[in-house]
Amino acid sequence: MPLFDDINVRNNDLVRKGMAGAVFVADLATPALTAITDTTGALVVVPAGWSPFGWISEDGVAWPRETEVSEIYGWGGAEPIRSDIRRATKRMTVTALETSRTVLEEFLGQDLSAVITASGGEGSFDEAPLPIFPYRRVLVIARDTAAGGEYYRGQMFLRAKVTETAEQTWQDSDTPVTYQITYTAFQDADEGTAVRHFFGGPGRVPEDEGFPADPGS
C-alpha cells in the first residue's frame, strides 16, 4: 500500500513567479513573434516596431479571464445535464509608470506623432473628444530564476484593443502618476489565434513540466 508521499508528486522547481517583466506594443502590421528565445535558450532581441512601456508598477500584469456558460437542466435534476462554454474573453491589465509618447498614446487613444517640442522645451496637444483605440499587438515577457538559469514566460495578444483605462491621481505622496490600461484579446485572422504563450530559457526543463523535448534537437 503506497504512502501519501508516494502518490503526492510535487516539484518545487515548477512553482513560478514573475520576478521582473516587460511590456511591448506594436502595430498590427508588425510581424508576430513565434519565439522569445533562441536555440540556446537566450532571449531574442525584440524586433523593430515593438515599443516598450518601460517601468510598470510592482503589481506586474494581470490576466483576467471571463467565460460565459450555457447550461441545460432536466426536469427534476439538481445539476445541469449539459454545459457549454459560449464565450471566453481574455484580458490583460498593466499599470505603466513612465510618461512617454508610447504610454500616452495607448492611454488616451490618440496619435501624438504631430506633437512638436517648442524651443523652451514645452510640448502640448489637445485631447480628442473621444479616444480611438486601434487594434494592436501586445507582448509581455516575464523573468524568473531557476537552478539552471533564467526562466522566461511570455504571452502575446495577436490582436488587442484597449477597452478600459483607470483614473489618474496627481498627489504629493508615495504614489506616482500611473497609467492603468486594460487590453482585450481578439482573434487574428492571419495568425489563427488571439493569444500565444511562450515558455523558455536555460532554466526551463520541459520534461518536468510534462512537455517532451524536440526529438530533432
Salt bridges, closest charged atoms under 4 A:
ASP27 OD1 - ARG136 NH1 2.31
GLU66 OE2 - ARG91 NE 2.89
GLU68 OE2 - ARG86 NH1 2.28
GLU68 OE2 - ARG87 NH1 3.36
ASP84 OD2 - ARG82 NE 2.76
GLU105 OE2 - ARG101 NE 2.97
GLU106 OE2 - ARG136 NE 2.95
ASP144 OD2 - ARG16 NH1 3.83
GLU150 OE2 - ARG143 NE 3.81
ASP188 OD2 - ARG137 NH1 3.26
GLU191 OE1 - ARG196 NH2 2.93
GLU209 OE1 - ARG204 NE 2.74
